[in-house]
Amino acid sequence: MNPRTNQTGTVAPSIPEQARGVRPREAEIGPEPVDITLTVNGTPRPLRVEPRVSLLDALRERLDVTGTKKGCNQGACGACTVLVDGRRVVSCLTLAVACEGREITTVEGLADGDRLHPMQQAFADHDAFQCGYCTPGQLMSAVALMDEGHASDDAEIAEWMSGNICRCGAYANIRSAIRQVRDGGTREGGR
């Protein structure tokens, strides 16, 4: 059987290396540090990193973008969630070098100057945080959830937010905040 042919004889689609996030062979790197430029919240930021450095560590320790939190450092809690080209990723499991040439959005990039992003305002309106440690990751996932169209009801919201853990248990308020943004409104009482 041809490696591109599956068991039914159908030719499997070939995914270009670039689409899979694989650098061309001639550009393989490591283990020595390399110079890269990460575009964070619209600003190109040059830095030198070892290829094994996570996006989370590059943001927090090399670029001083500390809104993104380090929780479990194993991809299980969602505290480090950021957007890469509009898609949510856990930055603790994402290599910084794999994000070169992509747009990285962190919680610091949501607001427009002093004007909060609608999701940030909704989190404030609904007290959708307690200790606040998970809030940056919750916000980034909530923004992505809206863009992905996964907010039709509470069950769907809960399912698509399930990668983000809140040890304080603010889930009901987080869902209320997401519903507020989904419905294009403000909290009762008119804020």
Secondary structure, DSSP 4 states (H G I P E B T S, - for coil): --TTB-TTSPBPPPPPTGGGTPPPGGG---SS-EEEEEEETTEEEEEEE-TT-BHHHIIIIIS---SS--SSSSSSS-TTEEEETTEEEEGGGSBGGGGTTSEEE-GGGTSBTTBPPHHHHHHHHTT--SS-SSHHHHHHHHHHHHHHT--SSHHHHHHHTTTS--TT--HHHHHHHHHHHHTT---TTT-
